[in-house]
Amino acid sequence: MSHAYSLSYLTVPGVTPPEQVWLAQRAGYDMVSFRLFHLGVPGEPDINPTDPAIVRQTRRALDETGLQCLDIELMRIMRGLDPRDFLPAFEAGAELGARHVICSAWTDVRNDRKFIVETFGRICDLARPYGLTVNLEFPAFSRLTTLEEVMDVLERAGRPNQGVLVDTLYMHFNRAPLLALERVPPEWIHFLHVCDAEDMAFTRDDMIRIARDARLYPGEGAIDFWAVNYLFPDLPLSIELPNAARLRELGAEEHARRCLQAARAVFDSPEDAKRDRS
């Protein structure tokens, strides 16, 4: 099995895009996944990540390290948020070589499927000229909480550059085996988010706390990952693994390195592991 690994922004929150590239290179990653549309949450870098100077610095870092940009985030479907506001991020992402965009829905009413489908379609249409796919995620505490709900939106939207982003954590929260991804059209799955978690009865508060601050390294928890290599032997894997305690203990770079080491131990074939040690 041969996977390329990307360092997600949320694994090392607070770094700027150029800093993230160099950190990822030192930790051994192949790719990076940038937050180019800020959410206004505490800890985000006090910069505009789409500023031309920042984009140039990030492009230079990518060129010097040889790393690639896998995806950019986070384009939310929300009342009052115009999808055209994402255009600077799309432009910057395309300049950095990004392939994919992450999207999720955060509306607050249950009878808003038409709005979600139409807004998702608009985001896809805006991203398409930049060569970007739009991958709809289902955080278990967001508006769309299951794989089935996301697939319904994609079936209704019918855009050529649409996709679903599967995070192993959210499948675990839903008690859904990863083999369930076998029924997803393969052209809809462009990469996966991977991390681990314990086996417990999850409340909504538990899910939010774990997702944002307490994910585990692959192999430490209860998630059965065998279906990943069975279904997607060559798919890029983005390590999204925020863990506040380990960030404090280890620092961002060592935490990122240990995330990657754990992922390789779980997902790489013995031949790949031997090659990586040589």
Buried (B, 14 or more C-beta within 10 A) or exposed (E): BEBBBBBBBBBBBBBBBBBBBBBBBEBBBBBBBBBBBBEEEEEBBEEBBBEEEBBEBBBEBBEEBEBBBBBBBBBBBBEEBEBEEBBBBBBBBBBBBBBBBBBBBBBEEEEBBEBBBBBBBBBBBBBBEBBBBBBBBBBBBBBBBBBEBBBBBBEBBEBEBBBBBBBBBBBBBBEBBBBBBEEBEEEBBBBBBBBBBBEEEBEEEBBBEBBBEBBBBBBBBEBEBEBBBEBBEEBBBBBBBBBEEBBEEBEBBEBBBBBBBBBBEBBBEEEBEEEEEE
